[in-house]
Each structure stands twice: as structure tokens, then as C-alpha cells.
Amino acid sequence: MSRIVSSFELSIKNRPPHQVLTKWLYEELRNAILEGRLEAGARLPASRDFARQYGLSRGTVVSVFERLLDEGYISSRVGVGTWINPIAATVPPHKPQTSTPPAYVGNVISSYVRPKPYVDLVWKAACLPFRASDPAVAEFPAEIWGRIAAKRSRNFRSWLDTPADGSGYPPLRDAIAHYLRTSRGVRCSSDQIVIVSGIQQALDLLARVLLKRGDAVWMEDPGYFGASIAFNNVGARIIAVPVDEDGLSVAAGKKLSPHAKGVYLTPAHQFPLGVTMSLERRIALLQWASRTGAFVIEDDYDSEYRFRGQPVPALQSLDENSNVILIGSFSKTLFPSLRVGYVVLPPSLVNYFMAFRFQTDFRNASFDQAVLCDFIVDGHLARHLRKMRDLYAGRLEALIEGGNRYLGGLLEISNVRAGLYTVGFLDNGMTSRQAEKAAAARGVEAIGIDRYTLKRPDPKGVLLGFAAHHETAIRKALIQLARAWS
């Protein structure tokens, strides 16, 4: 039997007046064993330590331990210690009485509205083909990351003694600024960068900083559901602006709400349709924002991965009037559980953004930021991106080739060569949701695009993620889709 060594103090009730000390301590320990708060195999402190911990005499503790030993609740051996016997596991733990939840819980339950993308969504823990949200985590250089983390752990003061900065670990902000200037054409200094836990925290903070209840904000239709959640949470009025092959239609946005407070968009690789916003549209959007004083939130979520042509510079690189706020993260480039993102703000907005940030979050997770900083500065990020571009390009070609072979007449796959996923439009008369359910029945995850629409009719298509799946798995999953959709 394994022994659970724990130094945690056991929570015990105060002794009632006039109750004998040994009887009180015996009943508290016995109840803790029977209720499972002291699990089988858990080791008790030595009697001297136990007495000092709870302000008791050692004689009282020894007397209680001996009684529990005689009754079989515990075992003891010289030089080994005292531990709880497995017999305790056979006694069912105490179950609290069931009752209806209090009124405030009922109010939460009755008013909750499940976001549209999650309605009837069956999510499996395993990463099934063609999950669109995951990168190729198996290809991440974990050994290198581990060595950097171990070095940082040993040199604790190297990052802990860095002056506290609510904007994030200063050397990491320097590294991100250099990376964005070099690879994305972003015009910024490290003073404009605030480290956050990811895209969603960035959107939540920006929505609260920039919008008030009733304010109009443009959103791509279809578009990223996380932004609509953040805007709805502050009571903003979302204006669904259609997307075509050139990206968000600025002309349509001006007709629908010419004086909107701002716009959220994904210009480099539109989510979910995958198109790139044309230069003409970018200029028109910036002119509108400059004229009306509107903000532009540019979500640069996976623009590092383009497999044809030159990388598209960020929209922010064209901005002359501080209208654009750029957000991004490392969850797609490295691994999803790395909760490090960034916001690139106009200089005049940084202090006010931080004031809102301090309402809920005073400090950053400096250790992860220090490790990521070393990973970037030492050149590992650049090497990893180059490797992943080649890998993902091959997987996308396998998907397109297999789609043409197995799904002819059923699905037309987009010709966009970018990102971690692509889009397929149905040719078999199915709706997006029908195709999604039929695929799920075959063990394939092909999320319907209609989950991301606001007012637009069902585009009758699905998302097909390829980044996390090797070529063999892609071909097998395509065969299953052909059977599901025929």
C-alpha cells in the first residue's frame, strides 16, 4: 500500500465546553478517517509534532493514537511512522444532505444562455481529425523548453528579482516587440505591449475599456465567437458585417452602422472562412476609422503560417492614426496550454488599459514568461516556425489531394494556403450541422461553419483542421467523411 506523506494541517472542530480532551480528539480523528478526509495510507505526524501543531500535551496525543491503534484505524511502526489503515476505505464517506440550490444559483442557471458555437457540441478529450484548434503539439521541442525551464528554476532570482511590472516580464516584451517588427511589420516599442493570458483575456479587457452598453461594434459574419462573447458581456450592440473573398465588407459596414465605435476583425486569415483582407479593403477600413475616431481590434491569431506567397504584413503596419490595436498569442505557434498572449496598444491608451487590468489582475505569471523569453531570444521560436511551416504545408497538401480523391461531388475544399485549418463547402445538399453530425458519427470532428454566423444564412461548410494530424490519419478520416456524406 502506498503511503501518502502530507504536511497539511487537518481541519478539526473546536472542543465543546466540558468535553474531555482525549474524547474530543479521538472523535475528531475517527470522524476524519471515516469521512475520508484522512485517506487510507495517509501518514500522521509524529506524536510530538502533532501535539505542538495543535497546542496539546504529548501524553494526550499518545493516548488517542494508542486507542485508534487498538481499534484498527491506524498502524504504527518504529522508524517508519503512523499511518491510516485501508479499512477506512470500506466505510462510505459522509454525504451532505441534498437540497435545492439557493436563489442566487437558481438565478444564474435560469438566465444563462449557452453561446451558439457550443450548442449541442459534443467535445471529445482526444484530438480527433479534423480538429481545427490544435497545432502539432507532438512536434514541439519539449526537451529544449524543459532545459530552459530547468535553468530558470535553478536560477530563481534571475526572473523573480526583475522589477514588478503589471504589463508583463520586461525582457519578454522586448523580445515580442522585436519579433513583431521583424516578422509582421508592426510599428511598436515594448512600452506599447501588455502581456495577457491569451486572446480571450485581451478581448475581455478591451471590450470593457472601449465599449459601453448599447455601443455599436462591427464584427465579421461569420466570425470568431470569442469576440462576440466579450462584446455581449458588456452589453454592446454587435453589427454583423458580411465577409466575402476580399474580407470584411467596409461598404456594408458603413451602410449598417456608419458611426460604430469600432470593429473587430481577423484580416490576415479570416476566421472561419480563411480569406485574406485585400489591400483596398484595409485602406478603406483605416480611412473610415480615422474619420470617425473608431478603434480597430486586429486579431493576428495564426498569421505566421502562410504556405504560398509572401507573408502579409499586419493591418497595424498601415495605421497612421493609432486606431489599430493588435492582439495575438503563442497558443497556436507553440502549444495551447501556454497561456501567454499580448496586446499592442497605442501609447496614449496603455495606462488606461492597465488601470482596467488592475481591477482584476495585479501580476503576471513571470516564470512562464521568462522561459518563453529565452525560447524566443535564443532563436528556438524562429526555427520551430520554419519547421512547422514545412510540416503543415505537407499536411494541407495531403488534405487537398485526398479531398479531391475521396470527396469529389461532396465537398469543395478552399484554395487558401494558410493557417492550421481550411474550409470545405458542401456540394451534397447537406447543411453545415447535418454534415457535422454525420461526421461525428464516424469519429471525425468537422465543425459546421454555421456555428460562427451572426445573421448570415448557413454557408453550408465545415472546418477541417490539418495541423495536428499526420498524413495517414488525414486520408483515413477523409474516407470516413466520404462514407458519412455520400
C-alpha positions, 0 to 999 in steps of 0.5 A: 500500500502506498503511503501518502506523506502530507504536511497539511494541517487537518481541519478539526472542530473546536472542543465543546465546553466540558468535553474531555480532551482525549474524547474530543480528539479521538472523535475528531480523528475517527470522524476524519478517517471515516469521512475520508478526509484522512485517506487510507495510507495517509501518514500522521505526524509524529506524536510530538509534532502533532501535539505542538501543531495543535497546542496539546500535551504529548501524553494526550496525543499518545493516548488517542493514537494508542486507542485508534491503534487498538481499534484498527484505524491506524498502524504504527511502526518504529522508524517508519511512522503512523499511518491510516489503515485501508479499512477506512476505505470500506466505510462510505464517506459522509454525504451532505444532505441534498437540497435545492440550490439557493436563489442566487444559483437558481438565478444564474442557471435560469438566465444563462444562455449557452453561446451558439458555437457550443450548442449541442457540441459534443467535445471529445478529450482526444484530438480527433481529425479534423480538429481545427484548434490544435497545432502539432503539439507532438512536434514541439521541442519539449526537451529544449523548453524543459532545459530552459525551464530547468535553468530558470528554476535553478536560477530563481532570482534571475526572473523573480528579482526583475522589477514588478511590472503589471504589463508583463516580464520586461525582457519578454516584451522586448523580445515580442516587440522585436519579433513583431517588427521583424516578422509582421511589420508592426510599428511598436516599442515594448512600452506599447505591449501588455502581456495577457493570458491569451486572446480571450483575456485581451478581448475581455479587457478591451471590450470593457475599456472601449465599449459601453452598453448599447455601443455599436461594434462591427464584427465579421459574419461569420466570425470568431465567437470569442469576440462576440462573447466579450462584446455581449458581456458588456452589453454592446450592440454587435453589427454583423458585417458580411465577409466575402473573398476580399474580407470584411465588407467596409461598404456594408459596414458603413451602410449598417452602422456608419458611426460604430465605435469600432470593429473587430476583425481577423484580416490576415486569415479570416476566421472561419472562412480563411480569406485574406483582407485585400489591400483596398479593403484595409485602406478603406477600413483605416480611412473610415476609422480615422474619420470617425475616431473608431478603434480597430481590434486586429486579431493576428491569431495564426498569421505566421503560417502562410504556405504560398506567397509572401507573408502579409504584413499586419493591418497595424503596419498601415495605421497612421492614426493609432486606431489599430490595436493588435492582439495575438498569442503563442497558443497556436505557434507553440502549444495551447496550454501556454497561456501567454498572449499580448496586446499592442496598444497605442501609447496614449491608451496603455495606462488606461488599459492597465488601470482596467487590468488592475481591477482584476489582475495585479501580476503576471505569471513571470516564470512562464514568461521568462522561459518563453523569453529565452525560447524566443531570444535564443532563436528556438521560436524562429526555427520551430516556425520554419519547421512547422511551416514545412510540416503543415504545408505537407499536411494541407497538401495531403488534405487537398489531394485526398479531398479531391480523391475521396470527396469529389461531388461532396465537398469543395475544399478552399484554395487558401494556403494558410493557417492550421485549418481550411474550409470545405463547402458542401456540394451534397445538399447537406447543411453545415450541422447535418454534415457535422453530425454525420461526421461525428458519427464516424469519429471525425470532428468537422465543425459546421461553419454555421456555428460562427454566423451572426445573421448570415444564412448557413454557408453550408461548410465545415472546418477541417483542421490539418495541423495536428494530424499526420498524413495517414490519419488525414486520408483515413478520416477523409474516407470516413467523411466520404462514407458519412456524406455520400 
